[in-house]
Amino acid sequence: MDSDKLVVCRCEDVTLAEVLAAIREGARDVNSIKRLTRAGMGLCQGCICESLLEGILRAECGALPAAKAFLTARPPLSPIGVIDILNAKTS
Ligand code: FES
C-alpha cells in the first residue's frame, strides 16, 4: 500500500508517509510525532491512533522506552456550554 495514502490519524488526516518523515527527522516518541505531524491532536485525542503510532515507532526504531510514553491530552482552555455551541452554529 502507498504510504502517502494510508491514513494513520483520521482526526487530523495524517498519513503513514508523514509519520515516517517525522521519525526520519528524529522523533523517537509519540509526543514528538504529535508535535511534528499533529497526529493525536484530533477530536479523539489519540484514542484511535496512539497505538498505531507506537507500533510504527517500534517497527522503525525497535523497542524504545520513550516510545511507550502516552500522548498528552489537551483539554479546552475553558468549558463551553452546549447552548453556546448551538447558538454559534445558528448565527
Ligand atoms: S485518530 Fe488521531 S487524534 Fe483521533
py3Dmol code that shows the C-alpha trace and the ligand (Angstrom):
import py3Dmol

protein = """\
ATOM      1  CA  MET A   1       0.000   0.000   0.000  1.00  0.00           C
ATOM      2  CA  ASP A   2       1.120   3.531  -0.777  1.00  0.00           C
ATOM      3  CA  SER A   3       2.244   5.215   2.481  1.00  0.00           C
ATOM      4  CA  ASP A   4       1.159   8.597   1.074  1.00  0.00           C
ATOM      5  CA  LYS A   5      -2.454   7.417   1.047  1.00  0.00           C
ATOM      6  CA  LEU A   6      -2.531   5.291   4.210  1.00  0.00           C
ATOM      7  CA  VAL A   7      -4.112   7.487   6.894  1.00  0.00           C
ATOM      8  CA  VAL A   8      -2.817   6.758  10.389  1.00  0.00           C
ATOM      9  CA  CYS A   9      -4.678   9.520  12.245  1.00  0.00           C
ATOM     10  CA  ARG A  10      -8.171  10.018  10.878  1.00  0.00           C
ATOM     11  CA  CYS A  11      -8.986  13.018  13.041  1.00  0.00           C
ATOM     12  CA  GLU A  12      -6.089  15.071  11.683  1.00  0.00           C
ATOM     13  CA  ASP A  13      -5.755  13.269   8.322  1.00  0.00           C
ATOM     14  CA  VAL A  14      -2.108  12.337   8.947  1.00  0.00           C
ATOM     15  CA  THR A  15      -0.638   9.710   6.620  1.00  0.00           C
ATOM     16  CA  LEU A  16       1.930   6.988   7.255  1.00  0.00           C
ATOM     17  CA  ALA A  17       4.362   8.865   4.998  1.00  0.00           C
ATOM     18  CA  GLU A  18       4.132  11.933   7.259  1.00  0.00           C
ATOM     19  CA  VAL A  19       4.744   9.820  10.369  1.00  0.00           C
ATOM     20  CA  LEU A  20       7.741   8.109   8.739  1.00  0.00           C
ATOM     21  CA  ALA A  21       9.118  11.530   7.751  1.00  0.00           C
ATOM     22  CA  ALA A  22       8.790  12.672  11.383  1.00  0.00           C
ATOM     23  CA  ILE A  23      10.724   9.594  12.533  1.00  0.00           C
ATOM     24  CA  ARG A  24      13.425  10.330   9.938  1.00  0.00           C
ATOM     25  CA  GLU A  25      13.599  13.867  11.353  1.00  0.00           C
ATOM     26  CA  GLY A  26      14.375  12.409  14.793  1.00  0.00           C
ATOM     27  CA  ALA A  27      11.030  11.773  16.518  1.00  0.00           C
ATOM     28  CA  ARG A  28      11.533   8.912  18.992  1.00  0.00           C
ATOM     29  CA  ASP A  29       8.291   9.018  20.972  1.00  0.00           C
ATOM     30  CA  VAL A  30       4.609   9.553  20.230  1.00  0.00           C
ATOM     31  CA  ASN A  31       4.592  13.105  21.568  1.00  0.00           C
ATOM     32  CA  SER A  32       7.413  14.101  19.197  1.00  0.00           C
ATOM     33  CA  ILE A  33       5.436  12.644  16.304  1.00  0.00           C
ATOM     34  CA  LYS A  34       2.414  14.561  17.560  1.00  0.00           C
ATOM     35  CA  ARG A  35       4.308  17.845  17.564  1.00  0.00           C
ATOM     36  CA  LEU A  36       5.710  17.288  14.066  1.00  0.00           C
ATOM     37  CA  THR A  37       2.582  15.940  12.347  1.00  0.00           C
ATOM     38  CA  ARG A  38      -0.492  16.815  14.501  1.00  0.00           C
ATOM     39  CA  ALA A  39      -1.284  13.070  14.783  1.00  0.00           C
ATOM     40  CA  GLY A  40      -3.074  12.648  18.110  1.00  0.00           C
ATOM     41  CA  MET A  41      -4.289  16.249  18.298  1.00  0.00           C
ATOM     42  CA  GLY A  42      -7.715  15.499  16.899  1.00  0.00           C
ATOM     43  CA  LEU A  43     -11.101  15.077  18.467  1.00  0.00           C
ATOM     44  CA  CYS A  44     -10.334  11.649  19.953  1.00  0.00           C
ATOM     45  CA  GLN A  45      -7.018  12.928  21.420  1.00  0.00           C
ATOM     46  CA  GLY A  46      -5.159   9.849  20.183  1.00  0.00           C
ATOM     47  CA  CYS A  47      -7.558   7.181  21.441  1.00  0.00           C
ATOM     48  CA  ILE A  48      -7.572   5.650  17.962  1.00  0.00           C
ATOM     49  CA  CYS A  49      -4.139   6.476  16.551  1.00  0.00           C
ATOM     50  CA  GLU A  50      -1.838   6.304  19.582  1.00  0.00           C
ATOM     51  CA  SER A  51      -1.333   2.533  19.421  1.00  0.00           C
ATOM     52  CA  LEU A  52      -0.697   2.804  15.670  1.00  0.00           C
ATOM     53  CA  LEU A  53       1.963   5.460  16.268  1.00  0.00           C
ATOM     54  CA  GLU A  54       3.622   3.246  18.904  1.00  0.00           C
ATOM     55  CA  GLY A  55       3.594   0.297  16.517  1.00  0.00           C
ATOM     56  CA  ILE A  56       5.117   2.326  13.705  1.00  0.00           C
ATOM     57  CA  LEU A  57       7.822   3.638  16.067  1.00  0.00           C
ATOM     58  CA  ARG A  58       8.613   0.114  17.254  1.00  0.00           C
ATOM     59  CA  ALA A  59       8.775  -1.185  13.670  1.00  0.00           C
ATOM     60  CA  GLU A  60      11.041   1.644  12.527  1.00  0.00           C
ATOM     61  CA  CYS A  61      13.272   2.103  15.592  1.00  0.00           C
ATOM     62  CA  GLY A  62      12.968  -1.054  17.671  1.00  0.00           C
ATOM     63  CA  ALA A  63      11.795  -1.024  21.285  1.00  0.00           C
ATOM     64  CA  LEU A  64      12.352   2.439  22.715  1.00  0.00           C
ATOM     65  CA  PRO A  65      11.443   3.228  26.335  1.00  0.00           C
ATOM     66  CA  ALA A  66      10.310   6.724  25.361  1.00  0.00           C
ATOM     67  CA  ALA A  67       8.043   5.320  22.656  1.00  0.00           C
ATOM     68  CA  LYS A  68       5.731   3.957  25.358  1.00  0.00           C
ATOM     69  CA  ALA A  69       5.018   7.457  26.687  1.00  0.00           C
ATOM     70  CA  PHE A  70       1.357   8.239  26.189  1.00  0.00           C
ATOM     71  CA  LEU A  71       0.109  11.224  24.292  1.00  0.00           C
ATOM     72  CA  THR A  72      -0.543  14.234  26.464  1.00  0.00           C
ATOM     73  CA  ALA A  73      -4.162  15.343  26.330  1.00  0.00           C
ATOM     74  CA  ARG A  74      -5.012  18.965  25.585  1.00  0.00           C
ATOM     75  CA  PRO A  75      -8.328  19.846  27.224  1.00  0.00           C
ATOM     76  CA  PRO A  76     -10.149  23.033  26.207  1.00  0.00           C
ATOM     77  CA  LEU A  77      -8.906  26.196  27.923  1.00  0.00           C
ATOM     78  CA  SER A  78     -12.319  26.820  29.408  1.00  0.00           C
ATOM     79  CA  PRO A  79     -15.569  24.847  29.387  1.00  0.00           C
ATOM     80  CA  ILE A  80     -18.143  25.751  26.745  1.00  0.00           C
ATOM     81  CA  GLY A  81     -21.833  25.236  27.310  1.00  0.00           C
ATOM     82  CA  VAL A  82     -23.891  23.263  24.806  1.00  0.00           C
ATOM     83  CA  ILE A  83     -26.240  26.226  24.393  1.00  0.00           C
ATOM     84  CA  ASP A  84     -23.266  28.417  23.414  1.00  0.00           C
ATOM     85  CA  ILE A  85     -22.188  25.868  20.786  1.00  0.00           C
ATOM     86  CA  LEU A  86     -25.696  25.619  19.370  1.00  0.00           C
ATOM     87  CA  ASN A  87     -26.051  29.394  19.237  1.00  0.00           C
ATOM     88  CA  ALA A  88     -22.667  29.725  17.494  1.00  0.00           C
ATOM     89  CA  LYS A  89     -23.739  27.290  14.737  1.00  0.00           C
ATOM     90  CA  THR A  90     -27.004  29.083  14.025  1.00  0.00           C
ATOM     91  CA  SER A  91     -25.600  32.604  14.000  1.00  0.00           C
TER      92      SER A  91
END
"""
ligand_1 = """\
4
FES
S -7.304 9.400 15.206
Fe -5.620 10.599 15.761
S -6.424 12.076 17.105
Fe -8.100 10.869 16.580
"""
view = py3Dmol.view(width=600, height=400)
view.addModel(protein, "pdb")
view.setStyle({"model": 0}, {"cartoon": {"style": "trace"}})
view.addModel(ligand_1, "xyz")
view.setStyle({"model": 1}, {"stick": {}})
view.zoomTo()
view.show()
